[in-house]
Structures are given as C-alpha cells and as structure tokens.
Amino acid sequence: MREEGNAIEARELVKRFGKTTALAGVDLTARTGTVLGLLGPNGAGKTTAVRILATLLRPDGGEARVCGYDVAREAHQVRQLIGLTGQYASVDEGLSGTNNLIMIGRLLGLSRAGARARAAELLARFELSDAAGRAAKTYSGGMRRRLDLAASLVGRPRVLCLDEPTTGLDPHSRNEVWTMIRGLVADGTTVLLTTQYLDEADQLAHDIAVIDRGTVIATGTPDELKAGAGRQVLEVTPAKRADVDVVAAVLSARLSGEPALSAESARVTIQVDDGRQMPEIVRELDDRGIELAEFTLRKASLDEVFLALTGHRAEEEDTPAQKAGAGAPAPDRRKRLSRSAR
Amino acid sequence: MTAISIPVRRVGPVTSLRNTFTLTWRSVLKLRTNPEDLFGLLLQPIMYLILFTYVFGGSIAGGTHQYLQFSLPGIMVLSVVFATLGTGIMLSQDVATGVFDRFRSLPIARWAPLAGAIFGDMVRYIISVVVTLGFGMILGFRIGTSPIAAAMGCLLLLVFAVAMCWASALIGMLVKTAQGVQLWGFLLMFPLVFGSNILTQADKMPGWLQAFVKINPVTYLTEAERALLVSGTLYGPAGPPVAKSLLWALGIFVVFAPLAVWAYRRKT
C-alpha cells in the first residue's frame, strides 16, 4: 500500500465524448478518511469524473491517483481499493439479494462461507434481511439502492465512490444512507460523493468541489464556501407587510446588492459585503418608524453560493426517479441544482 | 475476513478461472430465478415440434411419423440456434442495467463476465437439446442408429451452439437494448435457419435458394444430425456433413469470437 495523505488526487483531468468536452481540466483532492463532495447540476461532469476515478473510463488528458495508484496504468490495483455505486442501481435483477452479494464476494476471492456470511451481515445492516431471498427485480427503488450500496461494500473498500447515492430516495432511506456514510468515514473510509443536493453536500462533505460545465469553479469546506468573498445575507421582515417596499428601498440605497422580495413572507433578502453597516441600517429603519419582526445577518447557504458562483438558479424540482416512476415511496421535494432556462 | 491489503498487479490464471466459474454459476442461477426464460426454453421446442409435425407432416412426407423422423434433427438444430440468442440478450441487459460497470470496477479477469455468460449458456443448450429430443420421442421419434451416434449428434449441436453464441454475443455488445438484440438476432437467424433443408428437401426450391441452402451451415448440421440420429444409410454417411459442420463452427468461432471480444473490450 502506498500511503499518501490524499486518497484521491486528480490533476487536469480531461475527457471528451466526440465534440462534447465533459471534463475540461479538473483537479480534485480527497484527504484520506474524509468525504469529498462533488457538487454540480446535471451534465456538469460529475459522473464522468467518478467513472474515471473508478477506472471505468480512461481520461483523455491529465492523471488521477487513488491511494497512490494511477487509475489508467494501475487500474487493477485501484479496483482492489475502491467500491462503486453508480447513479443507476447496478444490481443483477435476476438474482436474489443474497446471491447478488455472494457473487461479488466470490469474485473478490472470499470463500463460499465467507461470502455467505458477509452477504448476511450487509443485508442485515441495510435492513434487507426479509427480502434477502427475493429476486432483486421485485425490490422497490430504495431497496435496490440499498442493495447496490451493500454490493459496493462487500470488499471493504478504502475509497468509496458514490454517484448520487440518494437521488430518488425517500427521506427515510436518504437518512439511512447518510448514517451509513458517516459510519464508514468514522472507520477510515474515504468517500467521493457526487450530489446535486446542496443540503447533502453541506451535511456530509468535509470538502466540496463545485463543478460546472466540466470545470471546478470553487473548492473549500462548506463553511469556507459559505463565507467566501464576504458573502453574508441580510434578511429583514417588517412587522407590517405594507412597509416591505420602504425596507427594500433603504437596503438597496445602503448596500450594493440587489434586494429580493419574498411576497408570501414579506421578507427582504439582500447580499452583504460589509457587516459594519448594520447599525446604520437599523437606525435608519427606526427613524422611519418601521417596526421589525425579523432582522437576521447570516452566512449564505450553499444554494446562494452556487447562484453567486455560476449565475445558475437553484430551484425546487421533483426528483428524477419520481418522474421515471422508479417507485420512491414517499416523494421528497428537495433543492436541486439546475440550470435556469435563460 | 478483510479485503486484500496489498494490491496485486494482475489477475492470475487460477483467479481468472474462479471468476469465470462464479459468473457461470450466476448465469445458471438466473435461469432458475427467471421462470419466463426457462419456460421459453422448454416450450419453444415443444411448440415447433407439434406445429411442424402436424401442420407439414401429412402434406410433405405423407404421414406424421415419417415427417417426424425427417424433421426432428432439424428442429433440434433450430431450437439450439435460437437458444444462442439468449447470450446476446443477457449481455446487452448487463450493459444496460449497469451490472457490467460493477464487474468492471472489480479486480477480476476482464474477460470473465463474457466467458461466464457463454459457459453458463451451455446449460441452456443442453436443456434445449434434451427437451427437443425427449419430446420428439414422446411424439414417436425413434433413434435409428446407436445411442453413441445419437450422443455424438447432441455433442455436435453443442459445439455448433458455442460457436454461434459468439455471433450472438457480438450483437449483444453492439445493440443497446434486449429488444434490439432479439430483433437483429431473428433477422439474421431466420434466413439461416429456414433457408435450409430443416423442413423440406432442397430439390424443389428455386435455383438461387438452392445455392444458398447448399452453403448454409445449418444445412450441413442438419444432414449430420440426420445421419447420426436417424440413419446413415438413408441420409448418407455422417462423416462429410459432420466435418463440414465442424469446419463451419470453427469458421464462425474464428470470425465472431475476436469481434465479440473486440466489441466487449471497447466497452471495458
């Protein structure tokens, strides 16, 4: 084992598909034993990056190392260290849950009894014991995803690549996956996690790389990203709804940002570069006799950071699995990154 | 039991064989858990036998028993050739569902999934041959040679099927959906199977068709099966058609196995 500080190191990764450039020089670093969140909208290049790191694609340029092994030249070694859960549940639908896991265990060199024991252990851990003997094609979307995750853990990988592991999962299953990821990281596993959910990256990732149109446009811890470039957000809600316009006028006169009005909550939101102006703003609002229900200065959410970085809007949208009817039992509406139609 | 702590550089031959064995086990297991597949494999030959024997039997050969003696070897060929489609269908499904990606992310021999699929399918061919011959015998077919010759006939079918399934594997790697494989497979296999002497002798066909029938490997294979199963005196000695069938099988294997492996490696 080549010990290095970083479990994943990618430099200048380039990948083209015909005329499309999926990755245009991507650098990624995941410190050993941490979660690197790869955050970006659909089509940003997240999956391509994961597939290169999991040795499924060869990069057209640049290089990537997993635990010190080159993913292109030493793919076989890399495959002994990684586990992969793709965006599409890659379980054999014709086999039972148990046999899916036994097959992987046997392929990884476990004995018959060893593979059987490991399968039972993982099925129990992912609450699939009751369905263990059933063919995977009878599983619900969430169960399939859990089986897929279990399959990627059979070999106790040092580095786990999770490509949108919670897309299409109901909140309960999503929390389970989160708990599982935290547990693995506590045991020393390094996780590369792609997601389009801001809260997921915020919850799990130690470091985040924001990727858009094949390039990394920002990196840092969630806090660094939120605090980056002095991005704070002021939210002001007047006690009387009628005062909203005056509040917006005062804020836009004093601050450089563009105030955003929320009609339903009568709240004005604006970006703040310098928090020292707050007393003056409070004084002026007081002078104008405006009573305040709320006056909050907070760090920007990742959502707002992403908007500021890319100019893309983050919007509420149904999960794709729901649209495809993949059977997520309790549909959740979560914030997903998506490109605005402008 | 923990994972390998020091990664090895490549897969050794023993591990490769073990990988292949595991994936063969998987193919066979899938047959058991997919009743539709098994059902199709069992029912298709039975359906062909009943239809061909009773639809054509009276008018072509003057009696169902005579026709069965003539057609059963051909129906065995037909069943096993169509059964090779399963290889391509399974491979294309593995690609489409992402199972292949999982295999490729594992430290196993790269060709093991392909070899496992093909070895696993031999079980399908054996089932197909046994069901056709068995049901044919229930309908009244009688082996006119010796059990050894009949066993050789079955073995020859398996050899031919294993060669053919590489063509099926190639289709499976090139076509994106299982339905596509089915369509292309039937488009290519129908002329091959029915443009032959399986159901009637070729002498009443138009000249151009006779020309095709004469070079069709299915024709030779059927002649070989007739000689091995029914009678070497009625249908001529088994030697020449067996040799030609084996040559064809070799030819098909030599052409399609490298192509299938090429298409497979392109994906891996």
Interface residues (C-beta under 8 A of the other chain):
Chain A: M1 A54 T55 L56 Y69 E74 H76 Q77 V78 R79 Q80 L81 I82 G83 L84 G86 Y88 A89 S90 V91 D92 E93 G94 L95 S96 N99 M103 I104 R106 L107 L108 G109 L110 S111 G114 A117 R118 A135 A151 G155 R156 P157 R158
Chain B: M1 T2 A3 I4 S5 I6 P7 V8 R9 R10 V11 T15 R18 N19 T22 L23 W25 R26 L29 K30 T33 N34 D94 T97 G98 V99 F100 D101 R102 F103 R104 S105 L106 P107 I108 A112
